[in-house]
Amino acid sequence: MSFQLISSRCLNSSKFSISSALNASSINLKRSFGSKSSSSASVFKTLNAQSLVYKPAQSQVVKFFTNKSLGSVGFVSSKWYRAYSDFPGNVSSTARSQTVGVGELPQKVDVKVNGGLKNPPMVSSKSVAYWLLICGAAVFGIVVLGGLTRLTESGLSITEWKPITGALPPRSLEDWEKEFALYKESPEFQQLNSDMTLDDYKFIYFMEWGHRLWGRAIGLLVVLPGLYFVARGKTSPQTNRWLVGITALLGLQGAIGWWMVHSGIDRENLASRADSHPRVSHYRLATHLGAAFLLFMAMTYTGLDILKQQRYLRNPAEAVKEIKILSSPLASGSRKFAVVLLLMALATSMSGAFVAGLDAGLLYNDWPLMGNRLVPSNNELFEKRYTREENPTNLKLIYSNMMDNPVTVQFIHRMLATATWTACLAYFIYARRRRNILPRSVYKGAHGVIGFASLQALLGITTLVYIVPIPLAAMHQGGAIAFLTSILVLLCRLRVPRPQLRKFLTLMSQSK
């Protein structure tokens, strides 16, 4: 059995004749399937030197695309998938198709404007990747702003959660007086800021309001363009799943933020702690920061992965060579090593959130020692009062101090940071010794990881030694995201594409 691909330039009418298309086209490629295998594949060339891949299905259906600007199309799992979606024009309005049964080709085939391909692309458009990276940058910014909000002790200035009406700040003196009166009822004002004036209050109000407004802007930045890209068929099924998760986590993050703030103004919650200092729960602070990190990583990694797949499609032959290297046991071990680095970096960041939530950075402002000792005494590391029990078990004593004792929390953060930096150095040495085997991009990624790890360690040490000045502390929080980004870049470079894309690239490289 044989198949024919007929390619033609732009058509002026909604119908065309197959015979006239054959005369007009300078390309008419034909390949035969072997009789021994019903799953053989055929690769054809379109007019603009892009590729079509067809895998026979049970229904044996041929689909014709008659737009000269149409990109590569792949057939996967008995469906057609557009593989190269970065088109010069509007595919949704220019893609024309007609489906006919094999052996039943009519003399004329009606061409219809479908308003977009029914099946989604195998690889998302570059514009989707750039949009996700912009969203990631916005999350990076709000994390830094959130750190500044906490460092300036502004996070508890707005005692109500109004997702819609709270987007506008007070506009009259009367409105400001109402907001200030609400703040005066909070434990923070009564215990710490009883001498605050209205002008002082406006500063901390705008810090928190700006943080919340930025969060609302990110919501719009994610939802509105996301709906547009999905509706226009610019996203792959894999990207769609990521977008659903990102959107859900973004909505949850807003609720987590208020849940965190409420812990600092709820008197019952404050009374239940070993330290009733009016501040947000460090558990909830770590949850809020962790969710932001997950959002950032999901957006950034998805965007980087789309760009990598698009690069593969531009040069399938080179892509196949790189994928072969990335599929080797050596690259697999390097990939697992990088995953360990990511987990260690996340654990260190979350312990840093505990340090920030407990103000543990204000203790032991020397390094590498802690009060002239490498390890503080057991009396400092394991205090009974943090268990809130008269006769706690050893397990309860250890766990409570690891979570609530500022001395123990700072010590854990130091140890995790040291272990993470050491692991990054080990990975750099590992990649350097194998630089002639691993792809050059992976070796350069290892340089980036150790560089950002060293910068972050330096920022942490200086922040501690200088007793947590606001600029250094904000840079240290931003440095944590930059360090995570370097590991994400490395992981993306080490990632092996999913099987359907690997097969598609192999067929494209063999067709040239």
TIKOLDREN-798800 format. One record per residue: x, y negated, z negated of N, C-alpha, C in turn; residue in one letter. Coordinates in steps of 0.1 Angstrom, whole numbers, plus 2048, in hexadecimal, padded with zeros to 3 digits. Example, Ala and Ser with C-alpha at 12.3 -4.5 7.8 and 13.67 -1.06 7.14 Angstrom:
<sites>
8848397B287B82D7B28848217B2a;8808167B988980B7B98818007B1s;
</sites>
This chain:
<sites>
80980C8008008008008097F4800m;8057E980780D7DD8078057D1804s;80B7C68008057BA7FC80B7AF804f;8047A580780979980E80678D806q;81078480580E7777FF80D76C80Al;80376580A80175B81480274D80Ei;80C74581280E73880C80C72D816s;80572381380371881D80470A816s;80670081E8066F38187F96ED815r;7F86E18117EB6DB80C7E06DD817c;7D56E18137C96E381C7C06D781Bl;7BB6D38277B26C78277A36CB825n;7A06D78267926DB8247916E6819s;7856E98157836F280A78370180Fs;78570381C78671182179271182Bk;79871D82C7A371E8357A272C83Bf;7A872D8467A973A84D7B674184As;7B674E8477C27558447CB755850i;7C575785B7CE7578687D574A86As;7CE73F8687D473286A7DF72F85Fs;7DD7348537E77338487F373B84Ca;7F17468527FD74E857805747861l;7FE74086A80673887480D72C86Fn;80672686580C71985F81771C856a;81872784F82272A84582F73084Cs;83A72B84784773084C84C73C844s;84474083A84874B83183D755830i;84076183383676C83283E77882En;83F77A82084878481B83F790817l;84579C81983D7A88178467B2811k;8427B880684A7C38008407CF7FDr;8457DA7FE83C7E67FC83F7EC7EFs;8347F27E98367F97DC8398087DFf;84280E7D784581C7D88398247D5g;8388307DC82D8387D982E8407CDs;83A8417C683C8497BB8378427AEk;8358357AF83182E7A38278247A6s;81C82579F81181B7A181380E79As;81D80D79282080178A82B7F9790s;82F7FC79D83A7F47A38367E67A4s;8407DD7A583D7CF7A68427C97B3a;83C7BE7B78407B87C48427A97C1s;84D7A47C68517967C485078F7D1v;84A7837D184977C7DE84E76D7DBf;8507667E68547587E584974F7EAk;8477447E483D73B7E88447307F1t;83C7277F684271D7FF84C7147F8l;84A7117EB8537087E585E7107DDn;86171B7E286C7247DC8697287CEa;85D7277C985A72D7BC85673C7BEq;8527437B48507517B58437557B0s;83E7607B68317677B28357757AEl;83077A7A383378879F82578F79Ev;82479A7A48177A17A481A7AF79Fy;8127B47958127C17908057C7793k;8047D279A7F77D879E7EF7DB792p;7E27D87927D97DC7877CF7E578Ca;7C77EA7847BD7F47887B37EE792q;7B07E27907A77DB7997AD7D77A6s;7BA7D77A77C27D37B37BC7C77B9q;7BF7BB7B37BA7AF7B77C57A67BBv;7C479F7C67CE7957CB7C87877C9v;7D177E7C47CC7707C27D57677CAk;7CF75E7D17D67557D97D67477D3f;7E27407D37E27327CE7E772A7DAf;7E071F7DD7E37187E97E770A7E7t;7EF7077DC7F46FA7D98036FA7DAn;8096F27E38176F37E581F6EF7D8k;8196E87CF8206E47C381F6EE7B7s;8186F97BA8157037B082270A7ACl;82470C79F83071279A82F72179Ag;83972779483A73679482E73C78Cs;82974779181E74E78B82275C788v;81F76177D82276E779816776776g;81678377980B78C77680F79576Af;80879375F80B79B7537FE7A174Dv;7FE7AE74A7F37B47437E67B274Bs;7E77B57597DC7B47627D67A6763s;7DD79C7607D978E7617E4786767k;7DF77B76E7E97727747ED767769w;7FA7657677FE75A75E807751766y;80474476580D73A76B819739762r;82573C76783173C75F83872F75Fa;83872876983F71B76983471076Ay;83270975F82770075E82A6F175Es;8376EE76183B6E07618396DB770d;82D6D977482B6D678282C6C7784f;82F6C379182F6B57948216AF794p;8176B679680A6B17968006B678Cg;7F46B378D7EA6B87847E56C6788n;7EA6D07827E76DE7867D86E1784v;7D26DB7797C46DE7777BB6DA782s;7BF6CF7897B66CA7947BB6CF7A1s;7C76D47A37CD6D77B07CE6E67B2t;7CD6EE7A87CF6FD7AA7C27027B0a;7C47097BB7B970F7C37BB71E7C4r;7B07257C27B27347C37A573A7C8s;7A77467CD79C74F7D07A175D7CEq;7987657C979C7737C679477C7CFt;79B7867D579578F7DE79A79D7DBv;7937A77DF7977B57DD7A27B97E7g;7AB7C27E37B57C77ED7AE7CF7F8v;7B27CC8047AC7D480F79F7CE814g;79A7C380D78E7BC8117907AE814e;79C7AA81A79F79C81C795797827l;78E78D82478478782E78C77F838p;78577B84378B77284D78D764847q;78576083E786753838785754829k;78C74D82278C74D81378873F80Ev;77E73E80777A73180178472D7F7d;7877207F779171A7ED7897117E4v;78A7137D878270B7CE78C7047C4k;7886F97C078F6F27B57896F77A8v;7916FF7A078C70579478C6FC788n;7926F17897946E977D79E6EE774g;7A76F67797B26FC7717B270B772g;7BD7117707BE7207717B7726765l;7B07317687A873875D7B273E753k;7BD7437587C774974F7D174074Bn;7D674073F7E073673A7EE73973Fp;7F772F73F80473174380C73A73Ap;81674173F81E74A73782874172Em;82C73673483572D72C82E71F72Cv;82E71972182870B71F830701727s;8296F672A82F6EB73183A6E4728s;8436DD72F84D6D67288476CB71Fk;83C6C57258366BA71D8316BF710s;82D6CB70F8286D17028346D26F8v;83F6D66FE84B6D76F584F6C96F0a;8506BF6F88536B26F484A6AC6EAy;83D6AF6EC8326AB6E28356B16D5w;8386BE6D483A6C56C88466C06C1l;8516BC6C885D6B76C285A6A96BCl;8526A16C384E6946BD8466966B0i;83D6A06B08356A36A483F6A7699c;8496AF69C8536B369285A6A768Dg;85E69E69686569269185C68A688a;84F68968B846682682845689674a;84569667484569D66785269A65Fv;85D69A66786A69666186968965Af;86367F66186167265B85967164Fg;84E67964F84567864484B67F638i;85468963A85B68F62E864685628v;86B67E63087467462B86C669623v;86166462985965A623853660616l;84F66D61684A67360A8546735FFg;86167560386C6755F986D6675F3g;86D65D5FC86E64F5F786264C5EEl;8566515F184A64E5E984C6545DBt;8526605DA8556665CD86065F5C6r;86A65B5CD8766555C68726475C1l;8696405C78646335C28596345B8t;8556415B584A6445AC83D63D5B0e;83A63F5BD82E6395C38236445C5s;8276505C481E65B5C881065B5C1g;80F6565B58036565AD7FC6495ADl;7FF6405B67F96335B67EB6335BBs;7E763C5C47D963D5C97D36495C2i;7C96475BA7C46525B27B76585B8t;7B46555C47A865B5CB7AD6605D8e;7A566A5DD7A86705EA79D66D5F3w;79F6645FD79566060679B662614k;79966E61A79F67162779C667632p;78F66263278B65963D78C64A639i;78464762F78463862B791634624t;79963D6207A663961A7B1635624g;7AD6366317B763263B7B962363Ba;7B061B6357B260D6357B6609626l;7BF6006257C35FB6177B95F1612p;7BA5ED6067B25E26017B55D5608p;7AA5CD60B7AC5C16137A95B460Cr;7A25B560179F5A95F97A55AB5EBs;7A65A05E47AB5A05D67A25A95CDl;7955A95D078C5B15C878F5C05CAe;7915C35D77945D15DA7A15D65D3d;7AB5CD5D37B85D05CC7B65D25BDw;7AE5CA5B87AB5CB5A97A45D85A6e;79B5DD5AF7945E95AC79E5F55ADk;7A75F55B77B15FF5B87BB5FF5ACe;7BF5F35A87C85F259D7C15F7590f;7B45F458E7AD5F95827AC608582a;7AB60E58D7AB61D58E7B9622589l;7C361C58E7D162058B7D461E57Cy;7CE6145767D06115687CA61C55Fk;7C16245647BB62F55D7C463C55De;7CE63C5667D66475677E164955Cs;7E56555597EF65754F7FD650552p;80064F55F80D64956380D63A55Fe;80263356180262555E80262354Ff;7FA62B5487F962A53980662D532q;80E63753781A63C530826635535q;82763154283362D54883261F54El;82761B55382760E55B81C604555n;81B6045488115FB5428135EC544s;8205E95488235DB54A8235D7559d;81E5E056181E5DE5708145D3574m;8185CA57D80F5C05828095C458Ft;7FF5BC5947F85C05A08025C05ACl;80B5B75AC8155B65B781E5C35B7d;8225C75AB8295D45AA8215DF5AFd;8145DF5AB80C5EA5AF80A5EB5BEy;8095DF5C58085DF5D38135E75DAk;81F5E55D582B5EC5DB8295FB5DBf;8266005CF82560F5CE8196145D5i;80E60B5D680260F5DD8066115ECy;80C6075F280F608600819613603f;8226175FA82A6235FC82262F5FEm;8196315F481063D5F580663C601e;8016316037F762F60E7FE63161Bw;80A62C61D81262F62981463E62Cg;81764562181A65362280D65A626h;8026576217F565D6247F1659633r;7F364D6367F06486447F865064El;80565264B80D659654808667656w;80466D64B7FE67A64C7F267B655g;7E96716547DD67065D7E266F66Cr;7EC66666E7F166467C7F6671681a;7FD67967980268667E7F768F682i;7EC68F67A7E069767D7DB69368Bg;7DA68768E7D568269B7DF6866A6l;7EC6856A37F66886AD7F76976B0l;7F369F6A77F26AD6A97E66B26B0v;7DA6AD6AB7CD6B26B07CA6AD6BEv;7CB6A06C07C669A6CD7CE69F6D9l;7DB69D6D97E36A36E47E26B26E5p;7E16B96DA7E06C76DA7D46CC6E2g;7C86C56DF7BC6C86E67BE6C66F5l;7C46BB6F87C66B77077CF6C270Ey;7DA6C67087E36D070E7DC6DD710f;7D46E17067CD6EE7077C26ED712v;7BB6E27127B06E171C7B66E072Aa;7C26DA72C7C86D97397D06E673Dr;7D06F07357D76FC7387E66FB738g;7EB6F37307FA6F172F8006F9724k;7F970171D7FE7087127FC717714t;80671F71080572E7117FD733705s;7F97407067F27466FB7FA7466EEp;8077486EF8107486E481073A6DDq;8117306E58117226E080471F6DAt;7F97246E07EC7216DA7EB7266CCn;7F07326CA7F07386BC7F87306B3r;80372B6B780B7226AE8037156ABw;7FD7106B57F57036B37EA7056A9l;7E37106AA7D97136A07DE713692v;7E971A6907F071B6837F570D67Eg;7FB7056877FF6F86847F46EF680i;7E96EF6877DE6E76847D76EB677t;7D66F86747D16FC6677D96F865Ca;7E76FA65D7F06F66537F06E7650l;7EE6E065B7EE6D165A7E26CD651l;7D66D36547CA6CF64C7CC6D363Eg;7D26DF63C7D46E462E7DE6DB627l;7E86D562E7F26CD6287EC6C0622q;7E26BB6287DB6AF6227D56B3615g;7CF6BE6147C96C36077D36C65FDa;7DE6CB6017E96CE5F87EF6C15F2i;7F06B75FB7F56AA5F67EC6A45EBg;7DF6A55EC7D669F5E27D76A85D6w;7D76B55D87D96BF5CD7E56BC5C4w;7F06B85CB7FC6B55C47FA6A75BCm;7F569D5C37F36905BC7EA6925B0v;7DF69A5B17D669C5A67DD6A259Ah;7E76AA59C7EE6B05907F56A5588s;7F869958E7FE68F5867F5685580g;7E86865837DF67D57D7D4684574i;7D46915757CB69956D7D169C55Fd;7CA6975557D06975477D06A6542r;7C76AE5467C76BC5417D36C3547e;7D66C05547E16C755A7EE6C2554n;7EF6B65507FB6B054A7FD6B753Cl;7F26B85357F36BE5277F76CC527a;7F56D35327F86E25328076E4535s;80E6DA53881D6DC53B8256DB52Er;8316E152F83B6DF52483F6D1523a;8406CA52E8436BC52F8386B4534d;8316AC52C8256A5531828698537s;83469653D83768A54482E688550h;82867C55281E67A55C82567A56Ap;82668657082B68757E825693584r;82669559181F6A05988266AD594v;81E6B85958246C559282F6C859Cs;83A6CD5978456D05A08416DD5A8h;8396E55A38346F05AB82C6EB5B7y;8236E25B581B6DD5C08246D45C9r;82D6CD5C48376C55CC83E6CE5D5l;8436DA5D084A6E35D98416E95E3a;8356EC5E082B6F15E98296E75F4t;8276DA5F18256CF5FB8316CE604h;83D6CE5FE8496CD60684B6D960Fl;8486E560984A6F16118406F261Dg;8346ED61B82B6ED62682F6E3631a;8356D862D83A6CE6378466D463Fa;84E6DC63885A6E263E8556ED648f;84A6F46448456FE64D83F6F865Al;8386ED6588326E566383E6E166Dl;8486DB6678536D666F85A6E1676f;85C6EC6708636F867685A6FD682m;84D6FF67F8447046898446FB696a;8436EE6948426E569F8506E56A7m;85B6E469F8686E36A586C6EF6ADt;86A6FB6A686E7076AC86670A6B9y;8597086B885070A6C48547026CFt;8576F56CD85C6EC6D78696F06DDg;8726F46D587F6F86DA87E7056E2l;87670E6DD87471B6E486E7186F2d;86470F6F485F70C70186970770Ai;8716FE70587C6F870E886703712l;88970C70989271770D88C720718k;87F72371687872B72187872472Eq;87571772E87570F73A88370F740q;88E70E73889B70F73E89E71D744r;89972773E89A734744893735752y;88872F75388073075F88772876Bl;88F71E7678967167718A271E777r;8A772876F8B37307748B173E76Fn;8A97467758A67537708B375C770p;8BB75B77A8C776377A8D076176Da;8D275576A8DA75275E8D3756752e;8C67547528BE7587468BF767743a;8BE76F74E8BF77D74C8CD781746v;8D777A74A8E577D7458E577A736k;8DF76E7328DF76A7248D777371Ce;8CB7777218C27807198C978D717i;8D17927208D879E71F8E279D713k;8E97927128F27907078EA78F6F9i;8DF7876FA8D77856ED8D07926E9l;8CF79C6F28C97A96EE8D37B36E9s;8E07AF6E88EA7B86E48EA7B96D4s;8EF7C46CF8F07C66C08F77BA6B9p;9017B56C09097AA6BA90079E6B8l;8F979A6C28F078F6C18E47916B7a;8E079E6B78D57A16AD8DA79F69Fs;8E67A369C8EC7A168F8ED79268Cg;8F278A6968F377C6948E5775692s;8DB77B6988CD7756968C9778688r;8CB7846838C77876758CF77F66Bk;8DB77C66E8E37736658DD765665f;8D97606718D37536718C675266Aa;8BE75D66A8B175E6638B475D654v;8BF76464F8C37636418C675563Dv;8CD74E6468D17406448C5737642l;8BB73A64B8AE73264A8A773463Dl;8A67416388A074462C8A773E620l;8B573E6208BC7386168BB729615m;8BA7236218B87146228AB71161Ca;8A071861F89371561A89271760Bl;8997226068997245F78A07185F0a;8AB7145F68B37095F08AA6FC5F0t;8A36FA5FB89A6EE5FC88F6EE5F2s;8896FA5F087E6FB5E68836F95D8m;88F6FE5D58956FB5C88986ED5C7s;89C6E65D289E6D85D18916D05CEg;8866D55D38796CF5D08766D05C1a;87A6DC5BB8796DD5AC8826D35A5f;88E6D15AA8976C85A48916BA5A4v;88B6B65B08856A95B18786A85A8a;8706B25A88646B15A08666B0591g;8716B658C8756B657E87F6AB57Al;8836A358488D69958289A69F57Dd;89D6AB5818A86B257C8B56AD581a;8B46A558C8C069E5918C6694588g;8BF68F57E8C46855758CC68C56Al;8CD69956A8D56A05608E26A5566l;8EC6A555E8F96AB5628FE6A5570y;90169856F90569157C91469257En;91869E57E9266A15829276AD58Ad;9316AF5919336BB59A9416BE59Cw;9456CA59C93D6D759C9396DC58Ep;93E6D558493B6D957692D6D4572l;9286DA56891B6D556191F6D3552m;9226C754F9266C45419336CB53Dg;93D6CA54694A6D054494A6DF544n;93F6E554A93F6F454B9396F7558r;93D70255E93770756A92970B568l;92671255D91971655A91571154Cv;90970A54B90570553E903710534p;90270D52890071751D8F371D51Es;8F27295198E57305198DA729511n;8DE7215078D47195008CD70F509n;8D570A5128CF70051B8C8706527e;8CD71152C8C77185378BA71F533l;8B97245278AD72C5238A8727516f;89F71D51789971750B88B71D509e;8887204FD87B7274FA86F71E4FCk;8717114FB8657084FC85F708509r;86670C51486070C521857717523y;85772151A84E72C51B840729515t;84171F50C83571C50482F7284FDr;8387304F883473C4F083E73D4E4e;8397424D98417444CD84C74F4CFe;84875A4D48517654D685076A4E4n;8567634EE8557674FC85E7734FEp;85A77B50986278650D86E780515t;87978851788478351E88177F52Cn;87878753287478454086D777541l;86477453785C76853686675C534k;87075E52B87A754528882750535l;88675A53C88E758548886751553i;87A75655587175156086D74255Dy;86974055186473254D86F72854Fs;87B72B54B88672254C88B72055An;88A72A56288E729570884720577m;87771F57386D71757986C709573m;86E70856686A6FB55F8766F4558d;8816FB55688C6F454F8946EC559n;8956DF55789D6D75618AC6DC562p;8B26DF5578C06E45578C16F055Fv;8B96FA55D8B97075658B6704573t;8AC6FC5768A86F95848B46F358Bv;8BB6E95858C66E358C8D16ED58Eq;8D46F65858DE7005868DB709592f;8CE70D5928CA71659D8CC70F5ABi;8C87035AB8CA6FB5B88D86FA5BCh;8E16F85B38EF6F85B68F47055BBr;8F07105B58F571D5B98EF7215C7m;8E271E5C98DD7205D68E37185E1l;8E670B5DE8ED7035E88FB7085EBa;90270C5E190F7115E390F71E5EBt;9067275E89047335EF9007315FEa;8F77276008F372560E8FE71F616t;90671561091171061891C71B61Bw;91E72361192872E61392373761Ft;91673A61F91174362991273C637a;91072F637911728644920728649c;92972764093772864393B736649l;93574064293874D646932750654a;92674A65792174C66492974566Fy;92E73966C93673267594373A678f;94974066E955748671951754679i;94675A67694176667E93F76268Cy;93875768F93575269D94274E6A4a;94C74869D9587446A39607506A8r;96175A6A09687666A496276E6AFr;95576B6B294E7726BD94A7686C8r;95175C6C894C7526D294E7566E0r;9567606E39587646F194D76F6F5n;9457736EB93B77D6EE92D7766EDi;92B76E6E391E7686E191D75C6EBl;9117596EF90F74D6F89157406F1p;91A7386FA92172C6F59177236EDr;90A7236F190071B6E98FF7206DBs;90072D6D99007326CB90C72E6C3v;91772E6C992372A6C292271B6BEy;91D7136C791C7056C49117036B9k;90770B6BA8FD70B6AF90270D6A1g;90C7176A191371A69491B70E68Fa;9217066989276FA69591D6F068Eh;9116EF6949076E668F9036EA681g;9016F767F8FC6FB6729066F8667v;9136FB66991D6F965E91F6EA65Ci;91D6E266791F6D36669146CD65Eg;9076D16618FC6CC6598FC6D164Bf;9006DD6499016E363B90B6DB633a;9166D86399216D063191C6C262Es;9156BC6389106AE6369056AF62Bl;8FD6B962B8F26BA6208F86BC613q;9036C46129096C76059106BA600a;9166B260991C6A660591269C600l;90669B6078FC6926028F66965F5l;8F56A35F28F06A85E68FA6A55DAg;9076A75DD9106A45D29116955CFi;91168C5D991267E5D79056795D0t;8F967F5D48ED67B5CE8ED67E5BFt;8F268A5BB8F368E5AD8FD6855A6l;9096835AB91367C5A490F66D5A2v;9086675AB9046595AA8F66585A3y;8F266259D8E56625958D965E59Ei;8D86655A98CC6655B18C86575B5v;8D164F5BD8CC6435C38C26465CEp;8B863D5CF8AD6405D98B26425E7i;8BB63A5ED8C063C5FB8C664A5FCp;8CF64E5F38D665A5F48CC6665F2l;8C36655E98BA66F5E78B06715F3a;8AC6665F98A46686058AC66E611a;8B966A6128C167061C8C367F61Am;8C468360D8C66916098B969960Dh;8AE69360B8A169A60F8A069B61Eq;8A46916258A46916348AE69B639g;8BA69C6328C46A56368C06B3635g;8B76B662C8B26C462B8AB6C8638a;8A36BF63D89C6C264A8A56C3655i;8AF6BA6568B96BA6608C16C8660a;8C46CC6548CB6D96538C26E5657f;8B66E46548AC6EF6588AB6EE668l;8AB6E266D8AA6E167C8B66E7683t;8C26E667D8CE6EC6848CC6FB684s;8C77016798C570F6798BA713683i;8AF70B6848A570E68E8AA70E69Cl;8B370569F8B97046AC8C17116AFv;8C87156A58D07216A68C872D6A9l;8BD72E6A18B473A6A28AD73A6B0l;8AA72E6B58A372D6C28AD7316CDc;8BA72E6CC8C37326D68C67416D5r;8C47476C98C67556C88BA75E6CBl;8AF7576CD8A275F6CF8A27656DDr;89D7716DD89B7796E988C7766EEv;88A7726FA87C7706FF87477C6FDp;86777A6FD85D7866FC85E78E709r;85A79B70885C7A47138567A0720p;84A79A72084479772D84C78C734q;85278272D85A77873386777E738l;86D78873187978E735877796742r;86C79D7438697A475086779A75Bk;86078F75885E78576386B77F768f;87477C75F88177676288978076Al;88978D76689079776D88B79877Ct;87E79877E87979978B87C78D794l;87C78178D87F77579588E775799m;89777A7908A577A7938A878479Es;8A178F79E8A37997A989D7957B6q;89478B7B688E7877C389777D7CAs;8A17787C38A976D7CA8B67747D0k;
</sites>
